[in-house]
Amino acid sequence: MSSFCFVDKMPSSNNGKGGKGGSSNWMLPLQPISRDSLRGLKAAKDEEVLWEKVKNCVTQLHTAILRKAESSTDTFYHYQLPSFPISKATRLPVPEPEFHRDNMKLILDELQILFPDCLVEHATLVRAQDGKLYDISKLDDKMLPFINRQQSAEYIVVDWS
């Protein structure tokens, strides 16, 4: 079996104008990789991409929470999860509208690390006639029939009260 990895005798990168030829530094070092490792590369890459997206999401939320805390006397931050492919806040397309829901535990865990003394949760909130948002799960069962669920939405809530 012949090998076609030219790691010893490649032409010099200076187009033959002197210098040492035959150097193997023209290529990144090649590492042997097992069959089992090859089989796991896709999953490893997918996990790397997922964590990068979670990191970006958490970073954006962290920044927004700090802005709210600096500019308001409110002691909470509500981030409404996208319910359709266009973000109301930015008017830009949301590439993955289900990303937050699909990765809620990871996002909440990371936010809890960043805001350790705060309540960090995923909640379904409804806007009442007084303009405030109320958590449906904390309302009395007798009140639920009077709730217009079409006006409810899912939120990530961080409360530092």
C-alpha positions, 0 to 999 in steps of 0.5 A: 500500500502506498502513501500519498501524504507528502510531508517530507519533500514539498517545494519551498514556499518561496517559489524556488528563490533559495532557502530550505526546501523539503520542510513539512511546515507547509501543512498543519500537523496531521493527527491519526484519528481512529474509526470510533473518533471519526464516527463521533465527529459529527456529534462533537461538531453539532455539540460545539455549534449548539454551545456556541449558539447557547453562549451567544443567546446567553450573552445577549440576554446578559447584556439586556438584563444589565441594561435594564438594571442600569436604566430602570427601577424594575427588578425583573427582565422578561424576554419573550420567546419568538412565536413566529419567524420575525422578531418583534423587537428587532424586526429581523428574521429569527433563524430558529424560532424553536431554539430557545424552547429546544434548549431551555434547560441549557439557557436557564442553567447558564443564566442561573450561573451568571445571576446566582441570587436571582430567580431565573425561570421559563414562564407563560405570562399573560398581560392583564388590563393593568398592563402588567404581566402575570404568570399563569401558573401562579394564578388561582385556578378559579381565575384561569377560565377568565384568562385570554390565552391568546394574549399569553406568551412564553418568556424567560424571566430573571427577577432580582427583587 
